[in-house]
Amino acid sequence: MDFAGRMIYNDKGEEVINFGKYKGRLVTEVLKLDPGYYSWIMNGDFPLNTKKMLTEIRLRDFNSK
């Protein structure tokens, strides 16, 4: 899904984390369970595309409420 493969789609077409302690978990689920995760990615050494995709998912989830 992102160029670096840090986030991918699962069999249901949902975005999931593809690395680290949250590997295999839904991105939206991780953002709800661990609010600091977003900041960690944004402040970390991750590609701009990964940060952009994560932000889009976060905003989409926030705006759907």
C-alpha positions in Angstrom: 0.0 0.0 0.0 2.8 2.4 0.8 5.9 2.3 -1.2 8.1 1.0 1.6 5.6 -1.8 2.4 5.1 -0.7 6.0 1.4 -0.8 5.5 -0.4 -3.4 3.3 -3.9 -4.5 2.5 -5.2 -7.7 4.1 -7.5 -10.2 2.3 -10.5 -8.1 3.1 -8.9 -4.9 1.6 -8.3 -3.3 5.0 -5.1 -1.4 5.7 -2.8 -3.3 8.2 0.6 -2.6 9.7 3.3 -4.8 8.2 6.2 -4.4 10.7 7.0 -4.3 14.3 4.9 -5.0 17.4 1.6 -4.2 15.5 2.3 -6.3 12.5 -0.9 -7.7 11.1 -3.1 -5.3 13.1 -5.5 -2.9 11.4 -4.1 0.6 11.0 -7.3 2.2 12.4 -7.2 -0.2 15.4 -3.6 0.7 16.2 -4.3 4.4 16.0 -7.2 4.1 18.4 -5.3 1.8 20.9 -2.0 3.7 20.8 -2.5 7.4 20.0 1.2 8.0 20.3 1.9 5.6 17.4 1.0 8.3 14.9 3.4 10.8 16.4 6.1 8.1 16.6 5.8 7.5 12.8 5.6 11.2 12.0 8.7 12.0 14.0 10.6 8.9 13.0 12.8 8.0 10.1 10.0 6.8 7.8 9.5 7.6 4.1 7.3 10.6 3.4 4.9 8.3 1.5 4.4 6.2 4.6 3.6 9.3 6.6 1.2 10.6 4.0 -0.7 7.3 3.8 -1.0 7.0 7.5 -2.3 10.6 7.7 -4.8 9.9 5.0 -6.1 6.8 7.0 -6.2 8.8 10.2 -8.1 11.7 8.7 -10.5 9.4 6.9 -11.3 7.5 10.1 -11.7 10.7 12.0 -14.0 12.3 9.4 -16.2 9.2 9.2 -17.3 9.7 12.9 
